[in-house]
Amino acid sequence: MKEIHTLAIWGDSILKGVIYDETQEKYRPCDKTAVDILCSNFPELEIKNNSRFGNVITKGRKLIEKSLASGYRPDAAIIEFGGNDCDFDWSEVSKEYLSDHEPNTPLDIFTKQMREICGLLLENGIEPIIMNLPPISADRYFDWFCRDSETDAEHVLHWLCEKQIIYRTQERYSHCADMIAKELDIPLLDIRTELLGIRKYGDYLSADGIHLNAEGQSVLGETLSAQLGKILNQR
């Protein structure tokens, strides 16, 4: 394995460090994100964070392809997608609650895209490092998106059958990341297992139940640092 000196990050709002500010009642970047902590713990690494709020894996792939076309070739890249891919258009579910609905990115397409992104990076001499997803609170997220006047909670719950389907759907996408890392023999940043071990994990989530709060970003940063350190020590 080659040594890692330059590291790219492609992900969504989790690695962008977005939190929900309850005082300002809006989403904003955390003052000290998980990636900020990662950079502080690894000053010898040149880290470029390409994560974007709302990213799904197909948009992420286009950003990666654009970077490769420009000649950008980091030694390794952290890939973190799935949180937006597994979500639904809840207002549409509310309107058509007797119909079938697919997540933003169906799981089979997500799986194919993740495999192909890893292959694309490897073809260009970049080592992929897959990160799985932090747990969410299904109850809190359900209450959050049902605040929208266009979303009827009873209709959505009728379609879901139970709120925990939201959690289990997100878990399937996280498990997919685990599976692909194992299948392709790619390093995995298993932050989910670590965060699941926190007894009062809800204290580290924003009001929406899906984004980490400032304390959660801090825990994520230290967890990422510990796991990345193990990967680097294997060089």
C-alpha positions in Angstrom: 0.0 0.0 0.0 1.3 3.5 -0.8 1.6 6.2 1.7 -1.2 8.8 2.0 -0.2 12.4 1.8 -3.2 13.9 0.1 -6.8 13.1 1.0 -10.0 14.1 -0.7 -13.5 13.9 0.9 -16.6 13.5 -1.1 -19.8 13.3 0.9 -23.0 15.1 1.9 -24.0 17.4 4.8 -22.6 15.0 7.4 -19.0 15.6 6.4 -19.8 19.1 5.2 -20.4 19.7 8.9 -24.0 21.1 8.6 -26.0 21.4 11.8 -29.5 22.9 12.5 -29.1 26.1 14.5 -32.3 26.2 16.7 -31.6 29.8 17.7 -31.3 31.1 14.1 -33.8 28.4 12.9 -31.7 27.5 9.9 -29.1 25.1 8.7 -25.5 26.3 8.9 -21.9 24.9 9.0 -20.8 23.9 12.5 -18.1 26.3 13.9 -15.8 23.3 14.3 -16.7 20.4 12.0 -15.7 16.8 12.1 -13.4 17.5 9.1 -11.8 20.5 11.0 -11.0 18.1 13.8 -9.6 15.6 11.3 -7.4 18.3 9.8 -6.1 19.3 13.2 -5.3 15.7 14.2 -3.5 15.1 10.9 -1.6 18.3 10.1 0.8 16.3 7.8 -2.1 15.4 5.5 -3.4 17.8 2.8 -7.1 17.3 3.1 -9.6 18.8 0.6 -13.3 18.5 1.6 -15.6 18.4 -1.5 -18.7 17.5 0.5 -22.0 19.3 -0.3 -25.3 19.8 1.5 -28.0 17.7 -0.1 -25.6 15.5 -2.1 -26.9 12.2 -3.4 -24.5 9.6 -4.9 -25.2 10.5 -8.5 -24.4 14.1 -8.0 -21.3 13.1 -6.0 -20.1 11.0 -8.8 -20.4 13.9 -11.3 -18.3 16.0 -8.9 -15.7 13.2 -8.7 -15.6 12.8 -12.5 -15.2 16.6 -12.9 -12.3 16.6 -10.4 -10.6 13.7 -12.2 -11.1 15.4 -15.6 -9.3 18.5 -14.2 -6.3 16.3 -13.3 -6.9 16.2 -9.5 -5.3 13.0 -8.1 -5.2 12.7 -4.3 -3.6 9.6 -2.8 -6.9 8.6 -1.2 -10.5 9.6 -1.0 -13.2 9.2 1.7 -16.6 8.4 0.2 -19.7 9.1 2.3 -23.1 9.0 0.7 -26.5 7.5 1.5 -28.2 9.8 3.9 -30.0 11.8 1.2 -30.2 8.8 -1.2 -32.4 6.8 1.3 -34.8 9.7 1.9 -38.2 10.1 0.3 -40.2 13.0 -1.1 -42.5 13.1 2.0 -45.0 15.6 0.6 -45.5 13.3 -2.4 -45.9 10.3 -0.1 -48.5 12.3 1.8 -50.4 13.1 -1.3 -50.2 9.6 -2.8 -50.1 7.5 0.4 -51.8 4.5 -1.3 -49.2 4.3 -4.0 -45.6 2.9 -4.1 -42.7 5.3 -3.6 -39.0 4.9 -4.1 -36.2 6.6 -2.1 -34.4 9.5 -3.8 -31.9 6.9 -5.1 -33.2 3.3 -5.1 -30.9 0.9 -3.3 -29.9 -1.1 -6.4 -28.8 2.1 -8.2 -27.0 3.3 -5.0 -25.1 0.0 -4.8 -24.1 0.1 -8.5 -23.0 3.8 -8.2 -20.9 3.1 -5.1 -19.2 0.2 -6.7 -18.5 2.2 -9.9 -17.2 5.2 -7.9 -14.7 2.9 -6.1 -13.6 1.4 -9.4 -13.2 4.8 -11.0 -11.0 6.0 -8.2 -8.9 2.8 -8.2 -8.4 3.2 -12.0 -7.0 6.6 -11.4 -4.6 5.6 -8.7 -6.7 6.9 -5.8 -7.4 4.6 -2.8 -11.1 4.7 -1.8 -12.0 4.7 1.8 -15.7 4.2 2.5 -17.5 5.7 5.4 -20.9 4.3 6.6 -23.7 6.4 8.1 -24.3 7.8 11.5 -27.6 6.6 13.1 -30.7 8.8 13.0 -33.8 9.2 15.1 -36.8 8.1 13.1 -39.3 9.6 15.6 -37.6 12.9 15.6 -37.2 13.1 11.9 -40.9 12.0 11.3 -42.1 14.9 13.5 -39.7 17.2 11.7 -40.8 16.7 8.2 -44.5 16.5 9.2 -44.3 20.1 10.3 -44.7 21.0 6.6 -48.2 22.0 5.9 -48.2 19.9 2.8 -47.3 16.7 4.7 -50.1 14.9 6.5 -48.7 12.8 9.3 -51.5 10.3 9.3 -51.2 9.8 5.6 -47.4 9.3 5.8 -47.7 6.9 8.8 -50.4 4.9 6.9 -47.9 4.5 4.1 -44.9 3.7 6.4 -46.9 1.3 8.7 -44.5 2.3 11.4 -42.0 5.1 11.9 -39.0 2.8 12.4 -39.1 2.0 8.7 -37.3 5.3 8.3 -34.5 4.1 10.5 -34.3 0.7 8.9 -34.2 2.1 5.4 -31.3 4.3 6.3 -29.6 1.3 7.9 -29.9 -0.6 4.7 -27.9 2.0 2.8 -25.3 2.1 5.6 -25.1 -1.7 5.5 -24.6 -1.4 1.7 -21.5 0.7 2.3 -20.2 -1.9 4.7 -20.8 -4.7 2.2 -19.1 -3.0 -0.7 -16.0 -2.2 1.4 -15.8 -5.8 2.4 -16.5 -7.1 -1.2 -13.8 -4.8 -2.8 -11.4 -5.1 0.1 -11.5 -1.3 0.7 -10.9 0.3 4.1 -14.0 1.2 6.0 -14.6 4.0 8.4 -17.2 2.3 10.6 -18.4 5.3 12.5 -21.9 3.8 12.9 -20.9 1.1 15.3 -19.1 3.6 17.5 -22.0 6.0 17.6 -24.5 3.3 18.3 -22.6 2.6 21.5 -23.4 6.0 22.9 -26.3 5.5 25.4 -27.8 9.0 25.0 -27.1 9.3 21.3 -30.1 11.6 20.8 -28.2 14.3 22.6 -25.8 14.4 19.7 -28.4 14.9 17.0 -29.9 18.2 15.7 -33.6 18.9 16.1 -34.3 17.3 12.8 -33.1 13.9 14.0 -30.8 13.3 11.1 -28.0 15.9 11.3 -25.4 15.7 14.0 -25.3 18.8 16.3 -22.1 20.6 17.3 -21.3 17.9 20.0 -22.1 15.2 17.5 -19.7 16.7 15.0 -17.0 16.7 17.7 -17.5 13.0 18.5 -17.6 12.2 14.8 -14.3 14.1 14.2 -12.5 12.1 17.0 -14.0 8.8 15.8 -12.9 9.5 12.2 -9.5 10.5 13.4 -9.0 7.3 15.5 -10.1 5.1 12.6 -8.2 6.9 9.9 -5.1 6.7 12.2 -5.5 2.9 12.2 -5.6 2.8 8.4 -2.6 5.0 8.1 -0.6 2.9 10.6 -1.1 -0.1 8.3 1.0 1.5 5.6 
